[in-house]
Amino acid sequence: MLTRLFTHRLLGPEDLEPSDPRMKVVGVFNPGVAAVGQEVVILVRVVEQPVETRQGFEPSPRYDPQEGLVFDWLDERELDFYDPRVFHIRGTGLERLRFVSYLKVFRSRDGKTFDPRDSGPVIMPEGVNEEYGIEDPRITRIGQTYYITYVAVSRHGVSTCLMSSTDLQHFRRHGIIFCPENKDVLLFPEKIAGDYVAIHRPVTSIRFRPPQMWLARSPDLIHWGGHEHLLGAQKAFENSRLGGGTPPIKTPHGWLTLYHGSQRREGDPGPGVYSAGALLLDLHHPKRILAQTPEPVMTPQMEFEQKGFVRDVVFPTGVVEQGEELHVYYGAADESVGVVGFAREELLSAMLKRV
């Protein structure tokens, strides 16, 4: 594991007022991150749950295109409650979220402290494909435009959508770019061999293989093909889930990206322990993995990473380069935003020894 130069908890649910008086904020986490001039901008996922209770029923919120925020009341006798994030419906085998999510902008002058009052616009779910909320943005600057991939959740499943912005104040939606079930989409910051390239995470209901990450190519960031397998789970800390974390950054040695893995033992409650690993990909042929950390570079250590809405989670979602340091922004325990500092050379050295 890497040496942490510092660790800061930046924002939590106590820092925000709910968007609706019928709701409470239970999580502020998984931020997309960009350095903009002298500032660091984060686009966070805000999670809210209903306040109202009814005997024998549980509320599952959603956004209706005509009515706005509405609650569906589910009969407790038909539900399983072993996952704090979803209701499992016994009769159908389907799931419903216990919350809804939207996105909100915050700005910082030093990247290590965020004043909740210094916030920007809110991006709310829109349309039927976002009725259960929007989640987990990643920001990549390509030229003078910031492209944001984010997860859209609806009765049709979990898909990945694209937005763009020139100032991270005004946003243009471009719709679904990866159909259900697909998420954790990371864009490379420049074309490779004439194409835009993305890392993505297809999720299948039939378990022929362990969790995987794939590559895809596009001429325009909207239409994607040329899919290739990149990485399959092989290590213990990846046995339950595996997916992209931080958009790749260019180094002289290759594309550097952090990814997440979850380790869950049979019989364990919840989704397991989330940690972070690192990959180094060839600059010209990113399907070629030059190096991979054999163990996690980051695991839940701090109290706010171990205790929260979902315990034992560090989920990296963005990197800002600050001289010889890499500042990694992440979601902690599905509840708050953290930032940790690593020495760039320590990470690269640990990986390059294994090329």
N, C-alpha and C positions, 0 to 999 in steps of 0.2 A: 504494500500500500504506500502511496505517496505521502510525503510530509506536507501537512497543511500549514501554509504560511499564515493564514488567518481564516476564521469562519465567522460570518455575521448572519443573524436572522434579520431580514430586511422588512418584511411585511407579514401580517397575519390577519385573521378574521376580525380581530378587535379593532383594526384600523379603518374599517369600512362600514358605512351605513348600508342597509339592504336597499335594493332597488324598488322594493314593494313592501308596504307595511305588514303584509301577510307572511313575509319571509324573514329568515335570519341568515346571516353570513356564517358559513361553517368552514370555508376554505378560500385561501388566496395563494395560488401556487402555479408551478409549471410555466414560467415566463418565457416568451420570446424576447430576445435581447438584441440591441443594436447600439453601436457607438455613433452618435450624431454630433459632429463638431466636438465641443468640449463636454458634452453630456452623454450619459448612458440612459437609454430609453428601454423600458421593459413593458411588454404587453402581457398582462397576467390573466390567468383564468380565475374568475370569481365564482364560487359555488354557493348556492343558497338552498335552504330547505324550508318547507312550510312550518309555520308556528302552530297552527290549529291542530287539535287532536279530536278524534271521534272514537267512542267506545266500539271496539271490534273492527275498526277499519284503519287503513294506512293511506296517506295521501301520496300520489305520484304526480308531480307537477309537469306541465308541458306548456308550450307556447302555441296558441291557435292563431292562424293568420288573420282571422276576423275578430276574435274575442280577446286576444292577448293571453295573459297568464291564467291558466285554468288548472284545477286539480281533478284527478281521477281517484276516487276512493276505492281501494282494493280490500276485499274481505280477508281479514287476518287468517281465517281458517284455511285459506287456499295458498298461503305464502310460507316460504322458508326464509330465515333471517340470518344465515351464517355469513353473509358478505355485507359489510356496512355500506356498500355502495349501491347495491341493487336488491330488489325483491325478486325471488325466484317463485314463479307461479306453478304450483304442483300439477294442476290439471293439464296445462298446455306445454310445460317445459320452457316457456318463454320467460323473459326478464323485463322488469321496468326499473328505471332509475329512481332513487329516493330523493333526487335533487335535480336542479337545472344549473347550467353554467353559462356565463357570458364573459366577454373580454373587456379589460380596462387598461388604459395607458398611464404610466407613471414615469417621471423624469428625475434624474439625479445628476448633480455636478461632479461628484466623486465616485459614483458607482458603488459605494459602500454604505451609503445612508440614503433612505428615501423618505421624504416627508409626505405622509398620506394626503396632505392638503395640496401638494404640488402635483395634481393629477390632471390627465387629459381626457379625451373622449371615451365614451363607453360604446362598445359594439355589441348589440343585442342580437339574438337569434332572429332569422327571417325565413319565412316559407316552410313548406312541409318537410323539407329535408333537414331542417335544423330544429324541429319542434321539441326535442328533448334537450337541446342546448348545443353550445359550441365550446370546444375545449382545446387545450394544449397547443398554442401557437408556436411556430418556429419562424424566425426572421432571417432572411438572407438578402444582402444587398448585391444586386447585379447591375453594374453601371451606376446610374443615378437613381435607380428605383429599388425600393424595399419590397420584397415579395414575402408574403406571409402564408404559409401552409397552416391549416387548422382542421380540427376534427369536427365533423357535423354528425349529430346523433339523432335518429328518428326511428319510427316504426319500421323503416326499410333497412336499418342497420347502421353501422359505423363507417362513414366515408371520409375522404379527405378533400377539402376545398382549398381554393386559392383566393387571396386578396392581394392588392398592390397599393403602394402609397409612395409619394415623393417626399413626404414630410412627417409621416407617422402621426398625422393629425386628421387627415382626410383619407378615406379608404374606399377602394373600388373592389367589389366582389366579381369573381370570374367563374364561380360555380364549382361543381364537383370535377376533380381531376383524377381521382382514384375511387372506383366504386366500392361498395361494401363487399367484404370486410377488409379495410385497409386503413392504416394510420401510421403515425411516427414518420412522416415524409419529410426528408431533409434535402434541400436544394444545394448543389454546389455553386459557388459564387462566380463562376465563369463557365463558358462553353468548353467542352472537351471534344476534340475531333469534330467540331462543327455542330455539336448538339448540346442542349441543356441536359443535365444528368441529375437524377434524384436517387436517394436511398429510400426504400419503402418497406413496409412490413405487412405482407398479406397474412390474414388469419383464416385458417380453414377449420370447419367443424369436424372434419374427418382427420384423425391424427395418424396419418401415414408416416410422419416424421416429426422431429423436435421443432421448436420455434425457429424461424428463419428471417433473415433480412435479404432483400433483393435490390438490384439496380434497375433503373429504367431510363430511357432517353426520349427527348422531345425536340421538335423543331421550333416550338413556340410557347412552351410551358403549359399548354392546355391539352394537347393531344400526346399521349404517352404510349410507347411501345418499346421494342428491343429489350424486353425484360430478361434479366440474368440473375441467377442465384449468386449471392455475395457471401453470406455467412450463416452457418447453422449452429445451434447451441451444442456445445461439447463439454463445457465446464460446469461444475456443480452450481455455481452462482447464476447460471443461465437455464437451469433445467425446467423452469416453469414458464418463463416468458423471456423474450429477446426482442429488442427493437432499437431504432435509432434514438440518439440523444441530442447531440449538438450539431448544428450545420457544420460541414467540414471547413477547416481553415488551411490555407496553403503554407507549407514550410518548404525549405530547400530539400528536405528528405522525402516529402510526399504529403498527401492530404491527411490531416489529423482530425479525427472525430471521436468523441466519447459516445458510448452506447449504454443502454441499461439492460440489466438482466435481473430476473427474479428467481429466487430459490425457494421452493416449497416442498416440504416433505409430506409424505402421505399421512393424512390425519391432521395436519396442521390447519388451524382456522385461518380464514382470510387468504389474501393473494400471495403471501410469502414475503421474504426479505428482499428488498430492491437495492442493488448495488450498481456501480458504474465500472465499465472496462474501457479500453482505448484501442483504436485501430489506426494503422498507418497504411494508406492506399497509394498505389502508384499514380503519379501526376498525369500520365498520359493514358494509362489503362487501369482505371480505378477498380475494376474487377479483381485485379491482382493485389492481394493483401501482403504488404511488405513486412508488417510486424503487428503483433497483438499481445497485449499484456496478459500473462498467464493467470494472474489473479486480479481481483478488483483493485482499481486505483482509489476507490472511494466507497465506503460502507457507512451505514448509519452509526454514528458515534455520539453526536450531541443529543441532549435530551429532547430538543425540538425535532430531531430527525427520528427518534425512537418512539415518541409518544405524540399522537395526534389523531386526526380523523381515521387514518389507516396507519398503524404502527409500522416502524422499521422501513422507511422509504427514503432513499435519495434518488432523485430522478433528474439528471442533467438535461438542460434544454437550450443553453446558449453559452458562448465563450466570448469574452472581450480580451484582446491582447493589450497588455500594459507593460511595455518595455520587455523585460526578461520574465515577466510573470504572465500567467494565464488566469483570468478571473472567470470561474465557472459558476453560472447561475443555475439554480435547480429548485425543484419542488421538494419539500421536506414533509414527510408523514401525511401527504395529501392535505396539508393544512396551511403551510406558510412558505414564503420565498426565502431562500438562503443564497449566499455567495461564498465561495471558498477560493483561496489563492493557492496556486501551485507554481513551482519553478519550471519554466518551459524545458530547460535542459535536463532536469531530473526526469521528467516524463519521457522525453525523446531518447535519452540515454538508456533508460530502462527498457524501451522498446527496441532500439536499434541493436542492442546486444543479441537480439533474437532474430534478426533478419537472416 
